[in-house]
Amino acid sequence: MKKVEQPQSNRVKIGLFLASLIVGVALALASMFSLG
């Protein structure tokens, strides 16, 4: 079996970026709703 680490690490980086983005948007929406 060949080791393919580059695509996996890229996928992990993209996944973490998307997850942090979603968390940031969720926190912003929650703060807006609590303030509004």
Backbone as numpy.savetxt, mean C-alpha at the origin, in Angstrom:
# Nx Ny Nz CAx CAy CAz Cx Cy Cz
14.86 -25.47 -10.37 14.02 -24.27 -10.37 14.89 -23.01 -10.37
14.52 -22.07 -11.20 15.27 -20.82 -11.25 14.76 -19.86 -10.18
15.69 -19.16 -9.58 15.28 -18.15 -8.59 14.94 -16.85 -9.31
13.72 -16.38 -9.13 13.31 -15.11 -9.74 12.95 -14.17 -8.60
13.93 -13.40 -8.15 13.72 -12.56 -6.97 13.30 -11.14 -7.36
13.74 -10.68 -8.52 13.46 -9.28 -8.89 11.96 -8.99 -9.02
11.19 -9.77 -9.80 9.76 -9.48 -9.92 9.05 -9.57 -8.57
9.43 -10.55 -7.75 8.78 -10.71 -6.45 9.03 -9.49 -5.57
10.27 -9.02 -5.52 10.59 -7.86 -4.69 9.86 -6.63 -5.23
9.78 -6.53 -6.57 9.04 -5.40 -7.16 7.57 -5.48 -6.76
7.00 -6.68 -6.81 5.60 -6.85 -6.44 5.40 -6.48 -4.97
6.33 -6.88 -4.13 6.22 -6.56 -2.70 6.28 -5.06 -2.49
7.21 -4.41 -3.20 7.33 -2.94 -3.07 6.04 -2.26 -3.52
5.51 -2.69 -4.66 4.27 -2.10 -5.18 3.12 -2.37 -4.22
3.07 -3.58 -3.67 2.00 -3.93 -2.73 2.07 -3.07 -1.48
3.28 -2.88 -0.95 3.44 -2.04 0.24 3.07 -0.60 -0.06
3.46 -0.12 -1.25 3.14 1.26 -1.63 1.63 1.44 -1.72
0.95 0.49 -2.38 -0.51 0.58 -2.52 -1.17 0.48 -1.15
-0.66 -0.41 -0.30 -1.26 -0.58 1.03 -1.12 0.71 1.84
0.06 1.32 1.82 0.25 2.57 2.56 -0.63 3.67 1.99
-0.78 3.68 0.66 -1.63 4.69 0.02 -3.07 4.53 0.48
-3.55 3.28 0.47 -4.94 3.01 0.88 -5.13 3.38 2.35
-4.15 3.04 3.19 -4.25 3.37 4.62 -4.29 4.88 4.80
-3.46 5.60 4.06 -3.44 7.06 4.16 -4.78 7.65 3.75
-5.35 7.16 2.65 -6.66 7.66 2.19 -7.73 7.33 3.22
-7.69 6.12 3.78 -8.69 5.72 4.78 -8.58 6.62 6.01
-7.36 6.91 6.46 -7.18 7.78 7.62 -7.68 9.19 7.32
-7.40 9.68 6.12 -7.86 11.02 5.75 -9.38 11.07 5.74
-10.02 10.05 5.17 -11.49 10.01 5.13 -12.04 9.92 6.55
-11.43 9.10 7.39 -11.92 8.95 8.77 -11.81 10.27 9.52
-10.70 10.98 9.35 -10.53 12.26 10.04 -11.53 13.28 9.51
-11.77 13.28 8.20 -12.75 14.22 7.63 -14.14 13.93 8.19
-14.49 12.64 8.25 -15.83 12.29 8.75 -15.96 12.65 10.23
-14.90 12.42 11.00 -14.97 12.71 12.44 -15.01 14.22 12.68
-14.31 14.98 11.84 -14.32 16.44 12.00 -15.60 17.04 11.44
-16.07 16.51 10.32 -17.24 17.06 9.66 -18.51 16.68 10.38
